[in-house]
């Protein structure tokens, strides 16, 4: 007799809990009642900008982020990479955030060289649960669905204080060196997943056609408010589910500089929705953590089976979390399709409803390694009306897509509306013909983010091309209908909608100038039904209120 769904979920939860216990993250939830007073880790600084110095990172981010690992994790990771006795494994993140204020700047500059060297070799550190003199305030984050965080005191570049600690640190360094070799082998093996030519691209990517909204299966695009990051979710009437990026805001976990309460509540609600989404496909514009970290919200049985992304080997970002994720996808035979440099500045694949392109820094003169990495990401276009460029600057888009020559009903602002997105663009030199009416630019960023997104000149540039502005931060999510001809009862026009769910305001747009507010607790499937045939939806008339959208 086959186990039922509840039994399978219970079995998974037990295995997951045992797996986390083996890893021994420095969090009271996982180690009570015998939670130790301290833990040794190796800390690897994760630069925000490749090839840039620490002051530039602090200027942009106001924080330092370290990937950390303890002895138990190093042993478990090596066993997984080497295929030794791993009955259960799931990708996880173990990280540490240092929020930098004026007092912390002195510490950073005193240890600048060590921090730079830690990218490769790691710095021995001690995490202490109680506030102690001589230590540094830090936030530890562990994520293997769900996320947990803990305020700790950090002792940096320590010397062992006992024989036992000396032996533990020795083992940790040995296991870490072995892990570095295993990760390098994994990285080299990724070449087999890279698509280099149109024939292979067509063979690999035609599998996603059933998941794309079409005339026969209309759907919704839902852009979540995830703070400083991006996460788009696409669902069809046939219940096919795709994520276009799945990012999160790292500041969500900060204890020293937390998000405003109201914003954190809305973002928490988004994370809960992502956790329940059960995606079948991931479309990844690029591998940055603010476009990827939300995958840790997805439980293992609901992990998407198909992944489409730019080639990760074009970067040098050997982050531990990213290595674990890639190894997991490969070893469990997920369909990983990475688009190689041969497609730079070109169309990768398309049908009548959907297209994939790849940007190219080489034609723009933007030679900075981070700009190259962002600009060579994937760009997704839904029905020639909605475009998702990730962090690819407008100047690096292929000619088939470039603005102002091409116009879109909905344009997700490049690079969160940041300065880098409009490199080499000038409002005065470019004019749009405004063939598309009611064009909308959508900006996804966090309130008071340290990157200073959105850049005012970015907004002005798109407004000069006729794009009106919507900020995801003002809503719990923004919905966009795809191939939906929604007729509101007793009205002759197709109307966009704003609606509330559990007190969180949403916004729905369907290419016109009006919007509708719908009552609370409306499921996404019912919204699709309403837009497809609202007259037959019970109670629809008594739920709506009509408004005029401000021009």
C-alpha positions as CSV (number, residue, x, y, z in Angstrom):
1,X,0.0,0.0,0.0
2,X,1.4,3.4,-1.1
3,X,1.8,6.0,1.7
4,X,-0.6,8.9,1.5
5,X,0.5,12.5,1.0
6,X,0.4,13.3,4.7
7,X,2.6,10.3,5.6
8,X,5.1,11.3,2.9
9,X,5.2,14.9,4.2
10,X,5.7,13.7,7.8
11,X,8.5,11.4,6.7
12,X,10.1,14.3,4.8
13,X,9.9,16.5,7.9
14,X,11.5,13.9,10.1
15,X,14.4,13.5,7.7
16,X,14.8,17.3,7.3
17,X,14.9,17.8,11.1
18,X,17.6,15.1,11.5
19,X,19.6,16.6,8.7
20,X,19.5,20.1,10.3
21,X,20.5,18.6,13.7
22,X,23.5,17.0,12.0
23,X,24.6,20.4,10.7
24,X,24.5,22.0,14.1
25,X,23.8,25.6,13.1
26,X,24.4,28.1,15.9
27,X,20.7,28.7,16.6
28,X,18.9,27.9,19.9
29,X,15.9,26.5,18.0
30,X,18.0,23.6,16.6
31,X,20.1,22.8,19.6
32,X,18.0,23.4,22.7
33,X,18.2,22.3,25.5
34,X,22.0,21.7,25.1
35,X,22.7,24.8,23.1
36,X,26.5,25.4,23.4
37,X,27.8,28.7,24.5
38,X,30.1,29.1,21.4
39,X,30.9,27.6,18.0
40,X,34.0,27.7,15.8
41,X,33.5,28.6,12.2
42,X,35.5,29.6,9.1
43,X,34.2,32.8,7.6
44,X,34.5,33.6,3.9
45,X,33.7,37.2,2.8
46,X,31.3,37.3,-0.1
47,X,32.1,40.5,-2.1
48,X,29.2,42.6,-3.4
49,X,31.2,43.7,-6.3
50,X,33.8,41.4,-8.0
51,X,37.2,43.0,-8.2
52,X,36.2,46.0,-6.0
53,X,37.6,46.9,-2.6
54,X,35.9,46.7,0.7
55,X,35.2,50.5,1.0
56,X,33.2,50.3,-2.3
57,X,31.1,47.4,-0.9
58,X,30.4,49.3,2.3
59,X,29.5,52.4,0.4
60,X,27.0,50.5,-1.6
61,X,25.6,48.0,1.0
62,X,26.4,49.3,4.5
63,X,27.2,45.7,5.5
64,X,29.6,42.8,5.1
65,X,28.2,39.3,4.3
66,X,30.2,36.2,5.2
67,X,29.5,32.6,4.2
68,X,30.4,30.6,7.3
69,X,30.8,26.9,7.9
70,X,31.3,24.7,11.0
71,X,33.0,21.3,11.3
72,X,29.7,19.3,11.1
73,X,28.7,21.2,8.0
74,X,32.1,20.7,6.3
75,X,31.9,16.9,7.0
76,X,28.3,16.6,5.7
77,X,29.0,18.6,2.6
78,X,32.1,16.5,1.7
79,X,30.1,13.3,2.2
80,X,27.5,14.7,-0.2
81,X,29.9,15.9,-2.8
82,X,31.7,12.5,-2.7
83,X,28.5,10.4,-2.7
84,X,29.1,8.9,0.7
85,X,26.1,7.6,2.7
86,X,23.8,10.6,2.2
87,X,20.3,9.4,2.6
88,X,19.0,13.0,2.8
89,X,20.4,16.3,1.7
90,X,19.0,19.7,0.9
91,X,20.8,23.0,-0.2
92,X,21.2,25.3,2.7
93,X,22.7,28.7,3.6
94,X,24.8,29.5,6.6
95,X,25.8,33.1,6.7
96,X,26.8,36.0,8.9
97,X,26.0,39.7,8.5
98,X,28.0,42.5,9.9
99,X,26.1,45.8,9.8
100,X,28.6,48.6,9.4
101,X,28.2,51.9,11.4
102,X,30.9,54.4,12.2
103,X,32.1,52.4,15.1
104,X,32.5,49.3,13.0
105,X,34.5,51.0,10.3
106,X,37.6,51.1,12.4
107,X,37.4,47.3,12.9
108,X,36.9,46.8,9.2
109,X,39.9,48.9,8.2
110,X,42.1,47.2,10.8
111,X,41.3,43.8,9.4
112,X,41.0,44.8,5.7
113,X,43.7,42.5,4.4
114,X,42.4,39.5,6.4
115,X,38.9,40.1,5.0
116,X,40.1,40.2,1.5
117,X,42.1,37.0,2.0
118,X,39.1,35.2,3.5
119,X,37.4,35.0,0.1
120,X,39.6,32.1,-0.7
121,X,40.9,30.7,2.7
122,X,38.4,31.6,5.4
123,X,39.0,33.3,8.7
124,X,38.8,31.3,12.0
125,X,36.1,32.9,14.1
126,X,34.2,32.1,17.3
127,X,30.5,32.8,17.7
128,X,29.3,33.4,21.2
129,X,25.6,33.5,22.2
130,X,26.1,36.0,25.1
131,X,27.2,39.6,24.8
132,X,30.8,39.7,25.7
133,X,33.5,42.4,25.9
134,X,35.9,42.6,22.9
135,X,33.5,41.0,20.5
136,X,31.5,42.3,17.5
137,X,27.7,42.3,17.1
138,X,26.7,40.0,14.2
139,X,23.6,38.2,12.9
140,X,23.8,34.6,12.0
141,X,21.4,33.2,9.4
142,X,20.6,29.6,8.6
143,X,18.3,28.6,5.8
144,X,17.1,25.2,4.7
145,X,13.4,26.1,4.7
146,X,12.5,27.8,6.9
147,X,14.9,30.7,7.6
148,X,16.2,31.2,11.1
149,X,18.4,34.0,12.5
150,X,20.2,34.7,15.7
151,X,22.1,37.7,17.2
152,X,25.6,36.6,18.3
153,X,28.9,38.1,19.5
154,X,31.7,37.5,17.0
155,X,35.4,37.0,17.8
156,X,37.4,37.5,14.6
157,X,40.6,35.7,13.6
158,X,40.8,33.8,16.9
159,X,43.5,31.7,18.4
160,X,42.3,28.4,20.0
161,X,41.8,28.8,23.8
162,X,42.0,25.1,24.6
163,X,43.5,21.8,23.3
164,X,40.0,20.6,22.2
165,X,39.4,23.9,20.3
166,X,42.8,23.6,18.7
167,X,42.0,20.1,17.5
168,X,38.5,21.2,16.2
169,X,40.0,24.1,14.3
170,X,42.6,21.8,12.8
171,X,39.9,19.4,11.6
172,X,37.8,22.2,10.3
173,X,40.6,23.6,8.2
174,X,41.4,20.1,6.8
175,X,37.7,19.4,5.9
176,X,37.4,22.9,4.5
177,X,40.4,22.4,2.2
178,X,38.9,19.1,1.0
179,X,35.6,20.8,0.5
180,X,37.2,23.5,-1.7
181,X,38.6,20.7,-3.9
182,X,35.2,19.0,-4.1
183,X,33.6,22.3,-5.1
184,X,36.1,22.9,-7.8
185,X,35.4,19.4,-9.3
186,X,31.7,20.2,-9.2
187,X,32.3,23.5,-10.9
188,X,34.2,21.9,-13.8
189,X,31.5,19.3,-14.2
190,X,28.9,22.0,-14.9
191,X,30.1,22.3,-18.5
192,X,27.9,19.4,-19.6
193,X,24.8,21.5,-18.6
194,X,25.7,24.5,-20.8
195,X,23.8,25.1,-24.1
196,X,26.1,26.4,-26.9
197,X,24.1,26.3,-30.1
198,X,20.5,26.9,-31.4
199,X,19.8,23.2,-32.1
200,X,20.6,22.2,-28.5
201,X,18.7,25.2,-27.2
202,X,15.5,24.3,-29.1
203,X,15.8,20.7,-28.0
204,X,16.2,21.7,-24.3
205,X,13.9,24.7,-24.1
206,X,10.8,23.4,-26.0
207,X,10.0,21.5,-22.8
208,X,8.8,24.7,-21.1
209,X,6.0,25.5,-23.7
210,X,3.2,23.8,-21.6
211,X,4.1,26.1,-18.6
212,X,3.7,29.4,-20.5
213,X,0.4,31.3,-20.5
214,X,-1.3,31.1,-23.9
215,X,-4.7,31.9,-25.5
216,X,-5.9,28.5,-24.4
217,X,-4.5,28.7,-20.9
218,X,-4.5,32.4,-19.7
219,X,-2.6,33.2,-16.5
220,X,-1.3,35.7,-14.1
221,X,2.1,37.1,-13.4
222,X,2.6,38.0,-9.8
223,X,5.5,40.3,-8.8
224,X,6.0,39.8,-5.0
225,X,7.1,42.5,-2.7
226,X,10.3,40.8,-1.4
227,X,12.1,44.0,-0.4
228,X,15.5,44.5,-2.0
229,X,15.4,41.7,-4.5
230,X,13.1,40.4,-7.2
231,X,10.6,37.5,-7.4
232,X,8.1,37.0,-10.1
233,X,5.6,34.1,-10.2
234,X,3.6,33.0,-13.2
235,X,0.6,30.7,-13.0
236,X,-1.7,29.5,-15.7
237,X,-5.3,28.5,-15.6
238,X,-4.0,24.9,-16.0
239,X,-2.1,25.4,-12.8
240,X,1.3,25.4,-14.3
241,X,3.7,27.4,-12.1
242,X,6.9,29.2,-12.9
243,X,9.2,31.6,-10.9
244,X,11.0,34.3,-12.8
245,X,13.8,34.8,-10.2
246,X,13.1,33.9,-6.6
247,X,14.9,36.6,-4.6
248,X,14.8,37.8,-1.0
249,X,16.0,40.8,0.9
250,X,19.0,40.0,3.1
251,X,18.1,42.9,5.4
252,X,15.0,40.9,6.5
253,X,17.3,39.0,8.9
254,X,19.3,41.9,10.3
255,X,19.0,42.3,14.1
256,X,21.0,45.5,14.4
257,X,19.3,47.4,11.5
258,X,15.9,45.7,11.0
259,X,13.4,46.5,8.4
260,X,10.5,48.8,9.4
261,X,7.8,46.7,11.1
262,X,5.1,47.3,8.5
263,X,7.4,46.5,5.6
264,X,8.7,43.4,7.3
265,X,5.2,42.1,7.8
266,X,4.3,42.5,4.2
267,X,7.5,40.8,3.1
268,X,6.9,38.0,5.6
269,X,3.5,37.5,3.9
270,X,5.3,37.3,0.5
271,X,7.7,34.7,1.8
272,X,4.8,32.6,3.2
273,X,3.2,32.7,-0.3
274,X,6.5,31.7,-2.0
275,X,6.8,28.8,0.5
276,X,3.4,27.4,-0.6
277,X,3.9,28.1,-4.4
278,X,5.2,24.6,-5.5
279,X,6.9,25.9,-8.7
280,X,7.6,23.5,-11.5
281,X,10.1,25.7,-13.4
282,X,12.7,28.4,-12.4
283,X,13.7,31.0,-14.9
284,X,16.7,32.8,-13.5
285,X,18.0,36.0,-15.0
286,X,21.3,35.6,-13.2
287,X,22.8,34.0,-10.1
288,X,22.9,36.9,-7.6
289,X,21.6,36.1,-4.1
290,X,18.9,38.8,-4.2
291,X,17.4,37.0,-7.2
292,X,18.0,33.4,-5.9
293,X,17.9,33.2,-2.1
294,X,14.2,32.5,-1.9
295,X,14.8,29.0,-3.1
296,X,15.6,28.2,0.5
297,X,11.9,28.8,1.2
298,X,10.9,25.9,-1.0
299,X,10.7,22.5,0.7
300,X,12.5,19.7,-1.0
301,X,9.4,17.8,-2.3
302,X,8.3,21.0,-4.0
303,X,11.7,21.9,-5.6
304,X,11.2,23.0,-9.2
305,X,12.3,20.3,-11.7
306,X,13.3,22.5,-14.5
307,X,15.9,25.3,-14.2
308,X,16.8,27.7,-17.0
309,X,19.6,30.2,-16.3
310,X,22.7,31.8,-17.8
311,X,25.9,29.9,-17.5
312,X,27.2,30.1,-14.0
313,X,30.7,29.3,-15.0
314,X,30.9,32.8,-16.7
315,X,31.4,34.0,-13.1
316,X,33.9,33.4,-10.4
317,X,31.3,33.3,-7.6
318,X,32.1,30.1,-5.9
319,X,29.7,30.8,-3.0
320,X,29.1,27.8,-0.7
321,X,25.3,28.1,-1.0
322,X,25.5,28.3,-4.8
323,X,27.8,25.3,-4.9
324,X,25.5,23.3,-2.7
325,X,22.5,24.2,-4.8
326,X,24.2,23.3,-8.1
327,X,25.5,20.0,-6.8
328,X,22.0,19.1,-5.5
329,X,20.4,19.9,-8.9
330,X,23.0,17.8,-10.8
331,X,23.1,14.8,-8.4
332,X,19.3,14.5,-8.2
333,X,19.0,14.7,-12.0
334,X,17.0,18.0,-12.2
335,X,16.8,19.5,-15.7
336,X,19.4,22.2,-15.5
337,X,19.7,24.3,-18.7
338,X,22.4,27.0,-18.6
339,X,22.7,29.3,-21.6
340,X,26.3,29.9,-22.7
341,X,28.3,32.9,-24.0
342,X,27.6,31.8,-27.6
343,X,24.1,33.4,-27.2
344,X,25.4,36.8,-25.9
345,X,23.4,39.6,-27.6
346,X,21.1,37.2,-29.3
347,X,17.7,35.4,-29.1
348,X,18.0,32.0,-27.4
349,X,14.6,30.5,-28.0
350,X,11.0,31.7,-28.6
351,X,7.5,30.8,-29.5
352,X,4.4,33.0,-30.1
353,X,3.9,33.5,-26.3
354,X,7.4,33.7,-24.8
355,X,11.0,34.5,-25.7
356,X,14.4,34.2,-24.0
357,X,17.3,36.5,-24.9
358,X,20.8,37.0,-23.5
359,X,22.5,40.3,-22.9
360,X,26.0,41.3,-23.9
361,X,28.4,43.7,-22.2
362,X,31.0,43.3,-25.0
363,X,29.1,45.7,-27.3
364,X,28.7,48.5,-24.8
365,X,32.2,49.1,-23.4
366,X,31.1,48.2,-19.8
367,X,34.1,46.1,-18.9
368,X,33.8,46.0,-15.1
369,X,33.5,42.3,-14.1
370,X,30.3,42.8,-12.1
371,X,28.7,44.8,-15.0
372,X,29.7,42.0,-17.4
373,X,28.2,39.4,-15.1
374,X,24.9,41.3,-14.8
375,X,24.7,42.3,-18.5
376,X,25.2,38.7,-19.7
377,X,22.2,37.5,-17.8
378,X,19.0,36.2,-19.4
379,X,16.1,38.4,-20.4
380,X,12.5,37.0,-20.5
381,X,9.7,38.4,-22.6
382,X,6.1,37.4,-22.2
383,X,4.0,37.9,-25.3
384,X,6.0,40.9,-26.5
385,X,4.3,42.9,-23.7
386,X,6.1,42.1,-20.4
387,X,9.9,42.1,-20.1
388,X,12.0,40.8,-17.3
389,X,15.7,42.0,-17.7
390,X,17.0,41.2,-14.3
391,X,20.1,43.4,-13.7
392,X,21.0,43.7,-17.4
393,X,21.5,47.4,-18.3
394,X,19.4,48.7,-21.2
395,X,22.5,49.4,-23.3
396,X,23.4,45.7,-23.1
397,X,20.0,44.4,-24.4
398,X,20.0,42.8,-27.8
399,X,18.9,45.0,-30.7
400,X,15.6,43.1,-31.0
401,X,14.6,44.3,-27.5
402,X,16.3,47.7,-27.0
403,X,14.3,50.7,-25.8
404,X,13.2,53.2,-27.0
405,X,13.0,51.5,-30.4
406,X,10.9,48.7,-28.8
407,X,8.0,49.4,-26.4
408,X,6.4,47.2,-23.7
409,X,3.2,47.3,-21.8
410,X,5.1,46.3,-18.7
411,X,8.8,46.8,-18.2
412,X,10.5,45.6,-15.0
413,X,13.0,48.3,-14.4
414,X,16.6,47.0,-15.0
415,X,18.8,46.5,-11.9
416,X,16.0,47.5,-9.5
417,X,15.9,51.0,-11.0
418,X,19.5,51.6,-10.0
419,X,22.1,53.8,-11.7
420,X,23.8,50.9,-13.4
421,X,20.6,50.0,-15.3
422,X,20.7,53.3,-17.3
423,X,24.4,53.3,-18.1
424,X,24.9,55.2,-21.4
425,X,21.2,56.2,-21.6
426,X,20.1,59.8,-22.0
427,X,16.5,61.1,-21.8
428,X,17.3,63.9,-24.2
429,X,18.8,61.8,-26.9
430,X,16.1,59.1,-27.0
431,X,12.4,59.5,-27.8
432,X,9.7,56.9,-27.9
433,X,6.9,56.9,-30.5
434,X,4.5,55.8,-27.8
435,X,2.9,53.2,-30.0
436,X,1.9,51.3,-26.8
437,X,-0.5,53.1,-24.6
438,X,-0.5,53.1,-20.8
439,X,3.0,51.7,-20.6
440,X,4.1,50.9,-17.1
441,X,7.6,50.6,-15.5
442,X,7.7,48.5,-12.4
443,X,10.4,49.0,-9.8
444,X,11.2,46.2,-7.3
445,X,13.4,47.4,-4.4
446,X,13.4,47.7,-0.6
447,X,12.4,50.7,1.4
448,X,15.5,52.7,2.6
449,X,17.8,50.2,0.9
450,X,21.5,50.9,1.1
451,X,22.0,50.7,-2.7
452,X,19.8,53.9,-3.0
453,X,17.5,52.2,-5.5
454,X,15.7,53.5,-7.4
455,X,17.9,56.1,-9.0
456,X,15.9,59.3,-9.8
457,X,17.5,59.7,-13.2
458,X,16.4,56.1,-14.0
459,X,12.8,57.0,-13.3
460,X,13.1,60.2,-15.3
461,X,14.6,58.3,-18.2
462,X,11.7,55.8,-18.5
463,X,9.2,58.6,-17.9
464,X,10.7,60.5,-20.8
465,X,9.9,57.4,-22.9
466,X,6.3,57.4,-21.8
467,X,6.4,54.8,-19.0
468,X,4.3,55.5,-16.0
469,X,5.7,54.4,-12.6
470,X,4.7,51.7,-10.2
471,X,6.7,50.7,-7.1
472,X,6.3,47.1,-5.8
473,X,7.1,48.4,-2.3
474,X,3.6,50.1,-2.3
475,X,1.9,46.7,-2.5
476,X,2.1,43.2,-1.3
477,X,2.3,42.2,-5.0
478,X,1.5,43.5,-8.5
479,X,-0.5,41.2,-10.8
480,X,-0.4,41.3,-14.6
481,X,-3.0,39.3,-16.6
482,X,-1.6,37.4,-19.6
483,X,-3.9,36.6,-22.5
484,X,-7.0,37.4,-20.4
485,X,-9.9,39.3,-21.8
486,X,-11.8,40.1,-18.5
487,X,-15.2,41.7,-19.0
488,X,-16.6,43.3,-15.8
489,X,-20.4,42.8,-15.5
490,X,-22.5,45.8,-16.8
491,X,-19.3,47.6,-18.0
492,X,-18.0,47.7,-21.6
493,X,-14.4,48.1,-20.8
494,X,-11.6,45.7,-19.6
495,X,-10.5,46.9,-16.2
496,X,-7.3,46.4,-14.2
497,X,-7.8,45.5,-10.5
498,X,-6.4,46.3,-7.1
499,X,-7.5,43.9,-4.4
500,X,-6.8,43.1,-0.8
501,X,-6.0,39.7,0.7
502,X,-5.5,39.4,4.4
503,X,-5.3,43.2,4.7
504,X,-2.4,43.4,2.2
505,X,-3.1,45.6,-0.9
506,X,-2.5,44.1,-4.3
507,X,-2.6,45.7,-7.7
508,X,-3.8,44.1,-10.9
509,X,-3.2,45.6,-14.4
510,X,-4.6,44.5,-17.7
511,X,-3.5,47.2,-20.2
512,X,-6.3,49.8,-19.5
513,X,-6.8,52.9,-17.3
514,X,-9.2,51.7,-14.6
515,X,-8.8,49.4,-11.7
516,X,-11.1,47.4,-9.4
517,X,-10.8,46.6,-5.7
518,X,-11.9,43.2,-4.7
519,X,-12.7,41.9,-1.2
520,X,-10.4,40.1,1.1
521,X,-9.3,36.5,1.0
522,X,-9.6,36.0,-2.7
523,X,-7.5,33.1,-4.0
524,X,-5.2,33.4,-7.0
525,X,-7.2,30.7,-8.8
526,X,-10.4,32.5,-8.2
527,X,-8.9,35.7,-9.5
528,X,-8.0,33.9,-12.8
529,X,-11.6,32.6,-12.9
530,X,-12.9,36.1,-12.3
531,X,-10.9,37.6,-15.1
532,X,-11.7,34.8,-17.5
533,X,-15.4,34.8,-16.9
534,X,-16.5,37.1,-14.1
535,X,-20.2,37.0,-14.8
536,X,-20.3,33.3,-13.8
537,X,-18.3,33.9,-10.6
538,X,-20.7,33.9,-7.6
539,X,-20.7,37.0,-5.5
540,X,-18.5,39.0,-7.9
541,X,-20.8,41.9,-8.2
542,X,-21.1,42.5,-4.5
543,X,-17.3,42.4,-4.1
544,X,-16.2,45.1,-6.5
545,X,-15.7,48.8,-6.2
546,X,-14.8,50.8,-9.3
547,X,-12.1,53.5,-9.3
548,X,-10.3,55.6,-11.8
549,X,-6.6,55.3,-12.0
550,X,-4.7,58.6,-11.5
551,X,-3.0,59.6,-14.7
